[in-house]
Amino acid sequence: MGSKVHNNFRNEKIFVRFKLSRKLIRKIAVEESWSPVYTDAFLVNTSGVKLPIKVSIFDFIRLFFFSSFFKVKLPNNMVFYPFVKHNGNLCFSFRSDNGFHFQEFFYQIISFVIATFVNIIQPFNRPQLAFEKLSERAQESGFVYFKYVQEHYPKEKLYFIIKRDAPDYAKLKAMQRVVIHGSFQHFYLLHRASLFVSSETPGHAYFWRENMGLTANVVRMKPYVFLQHGVLGFKKLDNIFYGDRLTAPSLLITSSLFEQNIVTSQLDYDAKRAPITGLARWDMIDLTQERLNNRDKILVFYTWRPWLDDISDESFRASQYFQHIKATLTTLSDYDDKQVILMMHPKLHATLDQSLLSKVKLWTDNDGPMNELLSSVAAVITDYSSISWEAYYREIPVVFDMFDQTRYTDEVGSYIDLDELPFGLKVTQDKHLQVALSEIANRSYHVTSQELADKTRYFAFDDQKANERIHQLVKELNLRNIRKVKRRALLAAVLRLIRR
């Protein structure tokens, strides 16, 4: 089965000789000019032929367990480090450090030793961990599931990870089993926990984006239930989610037979691993009340593009993404029927003209969670974001502005034919954004009768019992068997690397 690879290895570094050492890595990190995010390493032979650098088993073990030893901290909070791709080839990563300092490194080592010992003498009744995006939020399915367990099963050892300076931390202060991200308890539980439950990948419980290393490898191998950030359709999942991968979730929650069929036919899961429960956070939505709400806002939300990761501000301002969004906001700045709300990636916040932002409302985490905002939204303008499904579930009209569809399809991909969308209006040469908004306004910001009739195809439940169904599935998981299968798969992967 083919797969999309979102992390592009477009950079190359040529060596005449290379021998892995901390001194050499520091030398090339400081003396060379690097660009984000990944760089393939090559040797040139006497004939001038470029050959990938194959990592020896000894060096693989060094990087696998002690990658932090080779990490070089550079100016402007950037780090440089070597790692090994799945095919055994050497690569380098150049990216932001995400706040990883000596104290966290110390906690990492000590917690690994202690938790490993405790796991041996107390292998049963281990805790579980819930978290959300970058361990900074408590407003989506991870938090809703955690809150459900606390209220209905208070004796269960489910912990929630969050940063102390996160805006959502205030709502957790009075709750039990809340863990501060970056604390010793956090690192200890990463190693001790039997299961992760989250709407994000396991890396968000750790977030330092290491490709290898003690804690990074443990986190990557941990059994987890993927609650999903939104319904699958417009955006292909990274290849780490494919069912045959070490990094695949033990359960991938779905919302309908339509979505389950995507997971089973294109991601290589059986139906039991992709149960239809509905999203956990939808339990907070009372659709009867939603239909009565005063909807006085237009929400603008364009999803991030992976090819823009870690580029300079200058390059970002020159990108099609930035220029198109700027033009869209200029068009909407005189829209007087509804208040225009902008939700964007932080990089866009920092680079947009203040004069333009003054004409729209910039929504951040400090303003409240997305689910609260959507309760007063009359229409959503987006591209490929799963927020469109959230809007459809709430019966909010959607305008799709897929301005870079060709490149997006090539580099990210979609499970749905983007020329035949299941709901919403699509901006085209003949139907501009203003035309689409006028069409929605003419029907008083309601979805069409056909969209209402089709809802049950895409959403199997609206009974506010998703967490109940998910919790029952979590209880039925055979975690011991899952860990055994993962260990065998890891051993097989290491043996493949050795044989190369």
C-alpha positions as CSV (number, residue, x, y, z in Angstrom):
1,M,0.0,0.0,0.0
2,G,1.4,3.4,-0.9
3,S,1.6,6.3,1.6
4,K,1.9,10.0,1.6
5,V,5.0,11.4,3.3
6,H,4.4,14.8,4.7
7,N,7.9,15.4,6.0
8,N,9.8,16.3,2.8
9,F,13.5,15.4,2.6
10,R,14.4,18.1,0.0
11,N,17.8,19.1,1.4
12,E,21.0,17.2,0.9
13,K,24.5,17.2,2.5
14,I,27.4,15.6,0.7
15,F,30.4,14.1,2.6
16,V,33.7,12.7,1.3
17,R,34.2,11.0,4.7
18,F,31.9,10.6,7.6
19,K,32.2,9.0,11.0
20,L,29.6,9.6,13.7
21,S,30.9,11.5,16.7
22,R,29.7,14.3,18.9
23,K,32.6,16.5,17.9
24,L,31.9,16.1,14.2
25,I,28.1,16.7,14.6
26,R,28.9,19.9,16.5
27,K,31.4,21.0,13.9
28,I,29.0,20.6,10.9
29,A,26.1,22.1,12.9
30,V,28.0,25.3,13.5
31,E,30.0,25.6,10.3
32,E,27.3,24.8,7.8
33,S,24.2,26.7,6.8
34,W,21.0,24.6,7.4
35,S,17.4,25.0,6.3
36,P,14.4,23.2,7.9
37,V,13.4,20.5,8.4
38,Y,15.3,17.4,7.2
39,T,18.5,16.8,5.2
40,D,19.6,13.5,3.7
41,A,23.3,12.7,4.1
42,F,25.3,11.2,1.2
43,L,28.9,10.0,0.5
44,V,30.5,10.6,-2.8
45,N,32.6,7.7,-4.1
46,T,35.7,7.9,-6.3
47,S,33.5,7.9,-9.4
48,G,31.6,10.8,-8.2
49,V,28.5,8.8,-7.5
50,K,26.3,9.9,-4.6
51,L,25.5,7.1,-2.1
52,P,23.2,7.3,1.0
53,I,25.1,6.9,4.3
54,K,24.1,3.6,5.8
55,V,24.2,3.6,9.6
56,S,26.0,0.7,11.3
57,I,24.2,-1.2,14.0
58,F,26.5,0.2,16.6
59,D,25.7,3.8,15.6
60,F,22.1,3.0,15.3
61,I,22.0,1.8,18.9
62,R,23.8,5.0,20.0
63,L,21.3,7.2,18.3
64,F,18.3,5.1,19.3
65,F,19.0,5.4,23.0
66,F,21.2,8.4,23.4
67,S,20.2,10.8,20.6
68,S,20.3,13.8,23.1
69,F,24.1,13.3,23.4
70,F,24.4,14.3,19.7
71,K,21.9,17.2,19.8
72,V,23.5,20.7,19.2
73,K,21.7,23.8,20.5
74,L,22.0,26.7,18.0
75,P,21.1,30.3,18.1
76,N,17.4,31.5,17.9
77,N,16.2,28.4,19.8
78,M,17.1,26.0,17.0
79,V,18.6,22.5,17.3
80,F,20.5,20.2,15.0
81,Y,20.8,16.5,15.4
82,P,21.4,13.3,13.4
83,F,18.9,10.4,13.2
84,V,18.2,7.2,11.2
85,K,15.4,6.9,8.7
86,H,13.4,3.6,8.5
87,N,15.6,2.4,5.6
88,G,18.7,2.7,7.7
89,N,20.0,5.9,6.1
90,L,21.5,8.8,8.0
91,C,19.7,12.1,8.1
92,F,19.9,15.4,10.0
93,S,17.1,17.5,11.5
94,F,17.2,21.3,11.9
95,R,14.3,22.7,13.8
96,S,13.1,24.6,16.9
97,D,14.0,23.2,20.3
98,N,10.4,23.5,21.7
99,G,11.8,24.5,25.1
100,F,13.8,21.3,25.9
101,H,16.5,22.2,28.5
102,F,18.9,20.4,30.8
103,Q,16.3,20.0,33.5
104,E,14.0,18.1,31.2
105,F,16.9,16.0,30.1
106,F,17.8,15.1,33.7
107,Y,14.1,14.2,34.4
108,Q,14.1,12.1,31.3
109,I,17.0,9.9,32.4
110,I,16.0,9.5,36.1
111,S,12.3,8.8,35.3
112,F,13.3,6.2,32.7
113,V,15.3,4.3,35.3
114,I,12.7,4.5,38.0
115,A,9.7,3.8,35.9
116,T,11.3,0.8,34.2
117,F,12.1,-0.7,37.6
118,V,8.5,-0.1,38.8
119,N,7.0,-1.5,35.6
120,I,8.9,-4.8,36.3
121,I,7.8,-5.2,39.9
122,Q,4.3,-3.8,39.4
123,P,3.3,-4.7,35.8
124,F,-0.4,-4.5,36.4
125,N,-2.9,-1.7,37.1
126,R,-0.7,0.9,35.5
127,P,-2.0,4.5,34.9
128,Q,-3.3,5.9,31.6
129,L,-2.6,9.4,30.1
130,A,-4.9,11.8,28.3
131,F,-3.7,15.0,26.6
132,E,-4.4,17.4,23.7
133,K,-2.4,19.4,21.1
134,L,1.1,20.1,22.3
135,S,-0.1,19.4,25.9
136,E,-1.4,23.0,25.8
137,R,-5.1,22.6,25.5
138,A,-8.1,21.1,27.4
139,Q,-11.0,21.8,25.1
140,E,-11.4,18.8,22.7
141,S,-12.0,15.1,22.9
142,G,-9.0,14.3,25.1
143,F,-10.2,16.6,27.9
144,V,-13.9,15.6,27.4
145,Y,-13.0,11.9,27.8
146,F,-10.8,12.7,30.8
147,K,-13.7,14.7,32.4
148,Y,-16.1,11.9,31.7
149,V,-13.9,9.3,33.4
150,Q,-13.4,11.5,36.4
151,E,-17.1,12.1,36.8
152,H,-18.3,8.5,36.2
153,Y,-15.2,6.4,37.2
154,P,-13.3,8.5,39.8
155,K,-11.2,5.6,41.0
156,E,-9.6,4.9,37.6
157,K,-6.1,6.1,37.2
158,L,-6.4,8.4,34.2
159,Y,-4.2,11.5,34.2
160,F,-4.3,14.6,32.1
161,I,-1.1,16.4,30.9
162,I,-1.0,20.1,30.4
163,K,1.5,23.0,30.6
164,R,1.2,25.2,33.6
165,D,1.2,28.4,31.5
166,A,-1.5,27.1,29.1
167,P,-4.7,29.2,29.0
168,D,-6.8,26.1,29.7
169,Y,-4.9,25.2,32.8
170,A,-7.3,27.3,34.9
171,K,-10.2,24.9,34.2
172,L,-8.1,21.9,35.4
173,K,-6.7,23.3,38.7
174,A,-9.6,22.0,40.8
175,M,-9.5,18.5,39.2
176,Q,-7.7,15.4,40.4
177,R,-4.9,13.7,38.5
178,V,-3.7,16.7,36.5
179,V,0.0,16.5,35.6
180,I,2.2,19.5,34.7
181,H,4.0,19.1,31.4
182,G,7.8,19.1,31.9
183,S,7.6,18.0,35.6
184,F,9.3,14.8,36.9
185,Q,5.8,13.3,37.3
186,H,5.2,13.9,33.6
187,F,8.3,12.1,32.5
188,Y,7.7,9.3,35.0
189,L,4.1,8.7,33.7
190,L,5.2,8.8,30.1
191,H,7.3,5.6,30.9
192,R,4.9,4.1,33.4
193,A,1.6,4.6,31.6
194,S,0.0,1.5,29.9
195,L,-2.1,3.6,27.4
196,F,-2.5,7.0,25.9
197,V,-5.9,8.4,25.1
198,S,-5.9,11.5,22.9
199,S,-7.3,13.4,19.9
200,E,-3.6,13.9,18.9
201,T,-0.6,11.6,18.2
202,P,1.5,10.3,21.2
203,G,4.2,12.9,20.3
204,H,1.9,15.6,21.8
205,A,2.3,14.0,25.2
206,Y,6.0,14.7,24.8
207,F,6.2,17.4,22.1
208,W,10.0,17.9,21.8
209,R,9.8,16.3,18.3
210,E,12.8,14.0,18.7
211,N,13.1,11.4,16.1
212,M,15.1,9.0,18.4
213,G,16.0,8.8,22.1
214,L,15.0,7.2,25.4
215,T,11.6,8.9,26.0
216,A,10.8,9.6,22.3
217,N,11.0,5.8,21.5
218,V,8.9,4.9,24.5
219,V,6.3,7.4,23.6
220,R,6.3,6.3,20.0
221,M,5.7,2.6,21.0
222,K,3.0,3.3,23.6
223,P,-0.4,1.7,22.9
224,Y,-2.9,4.5,22.3
225,V,-6.5,5.2,21.5
226,F,-6.8,7.9,18.8
227,L,-9.9,9.9,19.5
228,Q,-9.3,11.9,16.3
229,H,-9.1,15.7,16.0
230,G,-12.0,15.6,13.5
231,V,-13.7,13.4,10.9
232,L,-11.4,11.9,8.2
233,G,-12.0,13.0,4.6
234,F,-10.3,16.1,3.3
235,K,-6.8,15.4,4.7
236,K,-4.8,12.2,4.5
237,L,-3.3,11.0,7.8
238,D,0.5,10.7,8.1
239,N,1.9,7.3,7.3
240,I,2.5,6.7,11.1
241,F,-1.3,5.9,11.3
242,Y,-1.3,3.0,8.8
243,G,-2.5,-0.1,10.6
244,D,0.6,-2.2,10.0
245,R,3.0,0.4,11.5
246,L,4.6,0.3,15.0
247,T,3.2,3.8,15.5
248,A,-0.4,2.9,14.6
249,P,-3.1,3.4,17.3
250,S,-4.7,0.4,19.0
251,L,-8.1,2.0,18.3
252,L,-8.9,4.7,15.8
253,I,-12.3,6.2,16.7
254,T,-14.7,6.9,13.8
255,S,-18.1,8.6,13.4
256,S,-19.9,6.6,10.7
257,L,-19.7,3.7,8.4
258,F,-18.5,6.1,5.7
259,E,-15.5,7.1,7.8
260,Q,-14.9,3.5,9.0
261,N,-14.7,2.4,5.4
262,I,-11.9,4.9,4.7
263,V,-9.9,3.5,7.6
264,T,-10.4,-0.1,6.7
265,S,-9.9,0.2,2.9
266,Q,-7.1,2.8,2.8
267,L,-5.3,2.5,6.2
268,D,-5.3,-1.3,6.6
269,Y,-7.4,-1.6,9.8
270,D,-10.0,-4.2,10.5
271,A,-13.4,-2.9,11.6
272,K,-12.8,-3.7,15.3
273,R,-9.8,-1.4,15.4
274,A,-11.9,1.4,13.9
275,P,-15.1,1.4,16.0
276,I,-18.0,3.7,15.2
277,T,-18.7,5.7,18.4
278,G,-18.8,9.4,17.3
279,L,-16.3,12.0,18.6
280,A,-16.0,12.4,22.4
281,R,-16.2,16.2,22.3
282,W,-19.6,16.0,20.5
283,D,-21.1,14.9,23.8
284,M,-20.9,18.6,24.8
285,I,-23.1,19.6,21.9
286,D,-26.9,19.9,22.4
287,L,-28.1,20.1,18.8
288,T,-31.6,21.1,19.9
289,Q,-30.2,24.2,21.7
290,E,-27.7,24.8,18.8
291,R,-30.5,25.4,16.4
292,L,-31.9,28.1,18.6
293,N,-28.6,30.0,19.1
294,N,-28.0,33.5,17.9
295,R,-25.4,33.1,15.1
296,D,-23.7,36.4,14.4
297,K,-20.2,35.4,13.2
298,I,-18.4,34.2,10.1
299,L,-15.5,32.0,11.0
300,V,-12.4,31.9,8.7
301,F,-10.0,29.0,9.3
302,Y,-7.4,27.8,6.8
303,T,-5.4,24.7,7.9
304,W,-1.6,24.8,8.1
305,R,0.6,23.6,5.2
306,P,3.4,21.1,6.1
307,W,5.7,22.7,3.5
308,L,5.7,25.9,5.5
309,D,7.1,24.4,8.7
310,D,10.1,26.4,10.2
311,I,10.6,28.7,7.1
312,S,11.7,32.3,7.7
313,D,9.2,35.1,8.1
314,E,10.3,36.5,4.7
315,S,9.7,33.3,2.9
316,F,6.3,32.9,4.6
317,R,5.1,36.3,3.6
318,A,6.0,35.5,0.0
319,S,4.1,32.2,0.1
320,Q,0.9,31.6,-1.8
321,Y,-0.7,30.6,1.4
322,F,0.0,33.9,3.2
323,Q,-0.8,36.1,0.1
324,H,-4.2,34.3,-0.5
325,I,-5.3,34.6,3.1
326,K,-4.3,38.2,3.2
327,A,-6.4,38.8,0.0
328,T,-9.4,36.9,1.5
329,L,-9.3,39.0,4.7
330,T,-9.1,42.1,2.6
331,T,-12.3,41.0,0.8
332,L,-14.0,40.2,4.1
333,S,-12.9,43.4,5.9
334,D,-15.9,45.3,4.6
335,Y,-18.4,42.5,5.3
336,D,-21.0,44.1,7.6
337,D,-23.7,41.3,7.8
338,K,-21.8,39.3,10.4
339,Q,-18.6,39.7,12.5
340,V,-15.6,38.1,10.8
341,I,-13.6,35.8,13.2
342,L,-10.1,34.6,12.2
343,M,-8.6,31.5,13.7
344,M,-5.0,30.9,12.4
345,H,-1.6,29.4,13.0
346,P,0.5,31.6,15.3
347,K,2.9,32.3,12.5
348,L,0.1,34.0,10.6
349,H,-0.8,36.0,13.6
350,A,2.7,37.4,13.8
351,T,3.0,38.4,10.1
352,L,-0.4,39.8,9.1
353,D,-0.7,43.6,8.9
354,Q,-2.2,45.1,12.1
355,S,-4.3,47.4,10.0
356,L,-5.9,44.3,8.4
357,L,-6.3,42.5,11.7
358,S,-8.1,45.5,13.2
359,K,-11.0,44.9,10.8
360,V,-11.6,41.3,11.9
361,K,-11.6,39.6,15.3
362,L,-8.5,37.4,15.8
363,W,-9.5,34.4,17.9
364,T,-6.9,32.8,20.2
365,D,-6.9,30.2,22.9
366,N,-7.3,33.1,25.4
367,D,-10.7,33.9,23.9
368,G,-12.1,30.4,24.6
369,P,-12.3,27.0,23.0
370,M,-13.4,26.4,19.5
371,N,-16.5,24.5,20.5
372,E,-17.8,27.5,22.3
373,L,-17.1,29.8,19.4
374,L,-18.9,27.5,16.9
375,S,-22.1,27.7,18.9
376,S,-22.5,31.3,17.6
377,V,-21.1,30.9,14.1
378,A,-23.4,31.4,11.1
379,A,-21.0,30.2,8.4
380,V,-17.5,28.7,8.1
381,I,-14.9,29.5,5.4
382,T,-12.1,26.9,5.3
383,D,-10.1,24.8,2.9
384,Y,-9.4,21.2,3.9
385,S,-9.8,21.4,7.7
386,S,-11.8,19.0,9.7
387,I,-13.5,22.0,11.2
388,S,-15.8,21.7,8.2
389,W,-17.2,18.4,9.5
390,E,-17.7,20.0,12.9
391,A,-19.7,22.7,11.3
392,Y,-21.7,20.2,9.3
393,Y,-22.5,18.2,12.5
394,R,-23.8,21.5,14.0
395,E,-25.7,22.3,10.8
396,I,-23.6,25.4,10.0
397,P,-23.1,26.2,6.2
398,V,-19.5,25.7,4.9
399,V,-17.6,27.5,2.1
400,F,-14.6,25.6,0.8
401,D,-11.7,27.8,-0.5
402,M,-9.2,25.2,-1.9
403,F,-7.0,27.7,-3.6
404,D,-3.9,25.4,-3.8
405,Q,-5.7,22.2,-4.5
406,T,-3.2,20.8,-7.0
407,R,-0.2,21.1,-4.6
408,Y,-2.2,20.1,-1.6
409,T,-3.4,16.9,-3.3
410,D,0.1,16.1,-4.4
411,E,1.8,16.7,-1.0
412,V,-0.9,15.9,1.5
413,G,-3.7,14.1,-0.2
414,S,-7.4,13.6,0.4
415,Y,-9.6,10.5,0.9
416,I,-12.4,12.4,-0.9
417,D,-12.7,13.6,-4.5
418,L,-12.1,17.3,-3.9
419,D,-14.1,18.1,-7.0
420,E,-17.1,16.3,-5.7
421,L,-17.6,17.5,-2.1
422,P,-20.2,15.8,0.1
423,F,-21.5,19.1,1.5
424,G,-20.8,22.8,1.4
425,L,-20.1,25.3,-1.4
426,K,-16.8,25.4,-3.2
427,V,-15.1,28.7,-4.3
428,T,-14.3,28.5,-8.1
429,Q,-13.6,30.9,-10.9
430,D,-17.3,31.2,-11.5
431,K,-18.4,31.2,-7.8
432,H,-16.2,33.7,-5.9
433,L,-16.2,33.9,-2.1
434,Q,-18.6,36.8,-2.0
435,V,-21.0,34.9,-4.3
436,A,-20.9,31.8,-2.1
437,L,-21.6,33.9,1.1
438,S,-24.5,35.7,-0.6
439,E,-26.0,32.3,-1.5
440,I,-25.8,31.2,2.1
441,A,-27.2,34.5,3.4
442,N,-30.1,34.2,1.0
443,R,-31.1,31.0,2.8
444,S,-30.7,32.7,6.2
445,Y,-27.5,30.8,7.0
446,H,-29.1,27.4,7.0
447,V,-27.7,24.2,5.4
448,T,-29.7,22.9,2.5
449,S,-32.4,20.3,2.8
450,Q,-30.3,17.8,1.0
451,E,-27.4,18.4,3.4
452,L,-29.8,17.7,6.3
453,A,-31.1,14.6,4.7
454,D,-27.5,13.3,4.1
455,K,-26.3,13.9,7.7
456,T,-27.0,10.4,9.0
457,R,-24.6,9.0,6.3
458,Y,-21.7,10.9,7.9
459,F,-22.7,11.0,11.6
460,A,-24.0,7.7,13.0
461,F,-24.8,9.2,16.5
462,D,-26.0,12.5,18.0
463,D,-27.1,11.0,21.4
464,Q,-24.3,12.5,23.5
465,K,-23.1,9.0,24.5
466,A,-19.8,8.8,22.6
467,N,-17.7,8.8,25.7
468,E,-19.7,6.0,27.2
469,R,-19.0,3.9,24.0
470,I,-15.3,4.8,23.9
471,H,-14.8,4.0,27.6
472,Q,-16.3,0.6,27.2
473,L,-13.9,-0.1,24.3
474,V,-10.9,1.1,26.3
475,K,-11.8,-1.3,29.1
476,E,-12.0,-4.2,26.7
477,L,-8.5,-3.6,25.2
478,N,-6.0,-6.4,25.8
479,L,-3.0,-4.1,26.5
480,R,-0.7,-7.0,27.4
481,N,-1.2,-8.5,24.0
482,I,-0.9,-5.2,22.3
483,R,2.5,-4.5,24.0
484,K,3.7,-8.0,23.0
485,V,2.8,-7.4,19.3
486,K,4.6,-4.0,19.4
487,R,7.7,-5.6,20.9
488,R,7.8,-8.3,18.2
489,A,7.3,-5.6,15.5
490,L,10.1,-3.5,16.9
491,L,12.5,-6.4,17.1
492,A,11.6,-7.3,13.4
493,A,12.3,-3.6,12.4
494,V,15.6,-3.6,14.2
495,L,16.6,-6.9,12.5
496,R,15.7,-5.5,9.1
497,L,18.1,-2.6,9.8
498,I,20.9,-4.9,10.8
499,R,20.5,-7.1,7.7
500,R,20.8,-4.0,5.5
